[in-house]
Amino acid sequence: MRHKKNTVKLGRPAEARKALMMSMVGSLIEEQRIKTTLPKARLTRALAEKMVTVAKRAIASGKPEQMLLGKRKVLAVLRHRKPMLKLFDTIAPQYKDRLGGYTRITKVGRRGSDSSEMAILEWVDLAFVKKGRQAKKDVSPKDEPVTGESPKES
């Protein structure tokens, strides 16, 4: 019987589930927003919020040895240096006055192929950094002549 067994298995063995969560938290830290199934989003949220709390406590202590300990704890879960550094440099400092609830899950409907509930997992109140090309300056249609026509002269 499964009395008081609260582990969500996601149809995977324990090692595959841990690797999936590590990867998803790393992606959330890097991309700041991920789209996934609702059960995966719920598990990822729990782990991501724990990582932010560990980072906040390490930063708040102000001691170098506590910072190192916090980085090692986060690195033991994430297993990649780049997301760990981004967590300590940008994400955790922005949540220094927030007591919890660092992430938000927004349901976005069902996936067409298998009808799984999909959700977007994102950081709350985090300044998003746009990636890729810069947005073009808005040009109104009045400013540019249509191809083949000459601009009207007044």
N, C-alpha and C positions, 0 to 999 in steps of 0.2 A: 504494500500500500504506500501511497505517496503523501501520507499525512505530514504537514509542515515542511514539505520539500518545495521551496520556492524558486529553485533554479529553472530559468527558461532555457531549454536545450537547443532550440533553433534547428533541430534535426542534425546536429553535428556532435562529434566526440569533443571532449573537454579541451584538448590541445587545439583543435581547429577553431573552436569557439573563442578561445583566448586570443589566438592569432587574428581572427576576424575583428574582435573588439579593439585590439591594439592598432590594427590597420585603420579602422574607422575613426578612432579618436585622433590618430595622427592626421588623417585626412580632414577631419573637422578643424583641427588646429591650423593646418596649412591653408585650406580652402575657405574657412569661416562659415561654410554652409554646405550641407550634403543632403542629397535626396536618397532615401532608402525606404525599406519596409517599416511599418510601425513597430513591430516587436524589436527589430534591430535598433531602431532609433531610441527606444526606451532603454535598452541595455547600454547603448553607447552614451546616452545622457548621464546615466549613473556613474559610469567610469570617468567621463570627461569632467564632471563636477568634482569628483574626488581628486583628480589631478590638479584642478584649479585651486582647491583648498590646500593641498600639500604645497603648491607653489606660493600661495599667499602667506602661509605660515612661515615658510622659509624666508621670504622677503621681509616679512614684518619683524622677524627676530633681529635682523641687522647683523648677525654674527656670520662670519665667513664659513665656519664649520657647519652651521645650520643650513646655510645656502648650499653647500656641497652635499650635505645629507639629503636635502630636499631634491636636488638635481639627480642624485643617484636613485632615489625612490621613484621619481618620475621616469627616469631612463630605464629602470628595471621593468616598467610596464610598457612604455612606448617602444623601446629598443632602437630608437633612431634619434640622433642628436639634433637634427634640424627642427623637428616639432617641439622638442624639449626646450631648445633655446628660444623659440618664438613664444612658447608658453610663459617662460620666465621674463622675457624682455617686453612683450607687448600685451598679452592677454591678462595675466594675473595682476599687473599693476593697475589696469583699468577697473578691476573689480575689488580694489582694496577696501572700499566702503560698503560693499554689498555683502550681505550675510549668507546668501545662497541663491539658488535659482539662476544660475549663470546661462542656462540654455533654454531654448523654446522649441517645442515640437508643434508644427502646423500640419494638419492633415490635408492632403491634396487629392484625395479620391482614390480610385482603384486602378491598378495596372491593367492594361488591355489583355495581355497574354494569359495571365493566370488569375486575374481578379484579386491580387494581393492589395491590402490597404497600404498606400504609399504616404510618406510623410517627409517634411523638410525639417532637418535639425539644424539650428543656427544659434549663434551667441546672442544674448540679450544685451542691448545698449552698447554694442561694440562698434567702434568706427570702422566701417568696411574699407579695405584698400582695394581699389580697382586694379585689375590685372590686364595685361595686354595693351592694345593700342589705346591712345588717348581718344576721348570722345571728340568728334568733329564739332566745330563751332556751328551753331544753328544759322542757316542761311535761309531767309524768306524767299518764296518764289518770285517776289517782285524784284529782288536784287539781281537775279540771273535771267538772261534772255533765253527763250526756248530755242532749241536747235532749229535752224532753218529760217528763223524770223529775225529781223533786225530790231534792235530796241527802238522804241518810239522816242522821238526827240521832241521836246517842247519848245 
